[in-house]
Amino acid sequence: SEQQKLEIQAQFVRSLVQDMQWCTECDMVCGPSSDIARLRAGEEYEKKMYECLERAGISFWTESELRNQGFHKTPDARLRVPIAVGERVVCWMDSKATFGDLKLHQCVGSICLL
């Protein structure tokens, strides 16, 4: 009957919704919980980078300060005065708390990442 068809469809939709909620909760790569974890890690490592720059006496603008100045594409920290790191001149820094893998973090070219 028509009523049975509607009940079967409603049951299917309920089951589908439950499956989708379960998949979202269990997705450790692209789900909401992993997005929040990445965001928190990023904020934590930006803060650590700012603290390291301040301890080293390096003057910089934060990303939010640059945005307030009207910049649209901004690094996490833009150095007010460029510094030399080895043979390279560094003008800005970005903190990527969840970027790459262990091998990449050990050495890239002649620069070792921490």
Buried (B, 14 or more C-beta within 10 A) or exposed (E): EEEEEEEEEEEEEEEEEEEEEEEEEEEEEEBEEEEEBEEEBBEEBBEEBBEEBEEEEBEBBBBEEBEEEEEEEBBBBBBEEEEEEEEEEEEBBEBEBEEEEEEEEEEEEEEEEE
